[in-house]
Structure formats: C-alpha cells, structure tokens
C-alpha cells in the first residue's frame, strides 16, 4: 500500500478503503480528465469498455458501483464488469437498451463515475 495516509470513514467493518474516481469518455479516443486517489490509469479497451487500474493490490472488493453522467438524455446504462484483484483492474462498460457496448461522445458534462469499497485485511467487526 505504499506510504499513503488513509483517513477514517465510519463503517461497520474494519480494514476497508473507499476509492472514488471519474473520467471523461471521448468516443473512440482515450479517456481524459481522470481523477481519483488510488487510481493508476483508465484505458478504453473496446467500444464502450474501460479498464480502471488501481495503484494497490487488495484482498477483496466488498462493493463496486459506477454511474453514467450524460449531458443529454440517452438510452445508455453502465455496468461494472470483471474485477481482477491480482491485476488490480476493474472493467466498466457502457451499454445501450439492447445490451450492446456503446461509446460515449466527448462532452464537458459526460463522465463515468465509480466507487469501490476495497479491503486490505481480513474482515473484523
């Protein structure tokens, strides 16, 4: 985990770390404006598919959520896909009403937001 300073949040379980971030999709181009402590990179790996790489290895992911922020209404939704703890990656995909992966156009108000609750030790109550 390196020499990072962690701030406490109130949670029932111990050894949890909350990682939040966001990025701006740009159609078929690499995402821009990536923010989030604990995030190493975000890459577009296929149409409508992004892979978030975390800075640290975690023992477990307790929860993963993503939201799609769009400038205009569209028939799009977002899913968290495969989580690979060993590789430190989380896949996020944008899909249309038929379930097909779709890119999101560049716009100052279009963002993909995510939150992960990770654990670096055993669960203690």
C-alpha positions as semicolon CSV with decimal commas, in nm:
position;residue;x (nm);y (nm);z (nm)
1;X;0,000;0,000;0,000
2;X;0,292;0,232;-0,007
3;X;0,328;0,536;0,211
4;X;-0,023;0,671;0,173
5;X;-0,217;0,834;0,451
6;X;-0,568;0,698;0,495
7;X;-0,850;0,895;0,651
8;X;-1,112;0,714;0,854
9;X;-1,472;0,680;0,742
10;X;-1,744;0,532;0,957
11;X;-1,812;0,171;0,863
12;X;-1,934;-0,137;1,046
13;X;-1,635;-0,341;0,926
14;X;-1,267;-0,259;0,964
15;X;-0,986;-0,262;0,707
16;X;-1,198;-0,106;0,433
17;X;-1,080;0,161;0,193
18;X;-1,310;0,368;-0,025
19;X;-1,175;0,450;-0,371
20;X;-1,370;0,701;-0,579
21;X;-1,291;0,839;-0,919
22;X;-1,421;0,956;-1,252
23;X;-1,313;1,016;-1,609
24;X;-1,440;1,175;-1,926
25;X;-1,510;0,934;-2,212
26;X;-1,415;1,061;-2,557
27;X;-1,584;0,835;-2,813
28;X;-1,309;0,607;-2,954
29;X;-1,024;0,809;-2,802
30;X;-0,854;0,752;-2,467
31;X;-1,050;0,887;-2,169
32;X;-0,948;1,227;-2,035
33;X;-0,971;1,421;-1,708
34;X;-0,907;1,112;-1,493
35;X;-0,942;1,181;-1,121
36;X;-0,928;0,960;-0,815
37;X;-0,676;0,885;-0,544
38;X;-0,577;0,522;-0,569
39;X;-0,633;0,508;-0,946
40;X;-0,328;0,439;-1,159
41;X;-0,487;0,460;-1,505
42;X;-0,803;0,430;-1,713
43;X;-0,790;0,298;-2,069
44;X;-1,055;0,237;-2,333
45;X;-1,013;-0,133;-2,415
46;X;-1,301;-0,174;-2,664
47;X;-1,611;0,010;-2,779
48;X;-1,783;0,127;-2,462
49;X;-1,542;-0,070;-2,240
50;X;-1,295;0,087;-1,997
51;X;-1,041;-0,075;-1,768
52;X;-0,954;0,105;-1,445
53;X;-0,620;0,001;-1,295
54;X;-0,577;0,066;-0,924
55;X;-0,246;0,162;-0,764
56;X;-0,256;-0,108;-0,498
57;X;-0,337;-0,478;-0,470
58;X;-0,637;-0,554;-0,249
59;X;-0,750;-0,876;-0,081
60;X;-1,116;-0,826;-0,162
61;X;-1,365;-0,594;-0,326
62;X;-1,666;-0,555;-0,097
63;X;-1,858;-0,333;-0,336
64;X;-1,822;-0,176;-0,681
65;X;-2,054;0,085;-0,829
66;X;-2,047;0,305;-1,138
67;X;-2,272;0,580;-1,266
68;X;-2,302;0,741;-1,605
69;X;-2,331;1,120;-1,617
70;X;-2,458;1,246;-1,954
71;X;-2,515;1,598;-2,084
72;X;-2,831;1,486;-2,267
73;X;-3,074;1,201;-2,218
74;X;-2,975;0,880;-2,396
75;X;-3,069;0,512;-2,383
76;X;-2,746;0,415;-2,208
77;X;-2,666;0,240;-1,884
78;X;-2,346;0,136;-1,712
79;X;-2,220;-0,190;-1,563
80;X;-1,925;-0,290;-1,353
81;X;-1,771;-0,596;-1,517
82;X;-1,483;-0,823;-1,419
83;X;-1,275;-0,732;-1,115
84;X;-0,927;-0,886;-1,110
85;X;-0,765;-0,830;-0,771
86;X;-0,427;-0,974;-0,878
87;X;-0,404;-0,742;-1,179
88;X;-0,565;-0,451;-0,985
89;X;-0,822;-0,396;-1,262
90;X;-1,191;-0,315;-1,277
91;X;-1,385;-0,323;-1,605
92;X;-1,663;-0,070;-1,662
93;X;-1,885;-0,087;-1,968
94;X;-2,149;0,140;-2,119
95;X;-2,438;-0,040;-2,290
96;X;-2,746;0,054;-2,489
97;X;-3,102;-0,073;-2,440
98;X;-3,021;-0,390;-2,639
99;X;-2,718;-0,467;-2,421
100;X;-2,459;-0,375;-2,684
101;X;-2,148;-0,188;-2,568
102;X;-2,151;0,173;-2,688
103;X;-1,905;0,461;-2,679
104;X;-1,994;0,790;-2,515
105;X;-1,924;1,110;-2,709
106;X;-1,692;1,371;-2,569
107;X;-1,874;1,647;-2,383
108;X;-1,771;1,860;-2,087
109;X;-2,066;1,715;-1,891
110;X;-2,021;1,348;-1,985
111;X;-1,838;1,149;-1,717
112;X;-1,816;0,799;-1,582
113;X;-1,805;0,795;-1,202
114;X;-1,713;0,496;-0,989
115;X;-1,675;0,393;-0,627
116;X;-1,505;0,084;-0,490
117;X;-1,500;-0,043;-0,133
118;X;-1,182;-0,249;-0,103
119;X;-1,035;-0,450;0,180
120;X;-0,666;-0,495;0,256
121;X;-0,701;-0,727;0,551
122;X;-0,943;-0,973;0,697
123;X;-1,289;-0,851;0,791
124;X;-1,318;-0,759;1,158
125;X;-1,629;-0,642;1,338
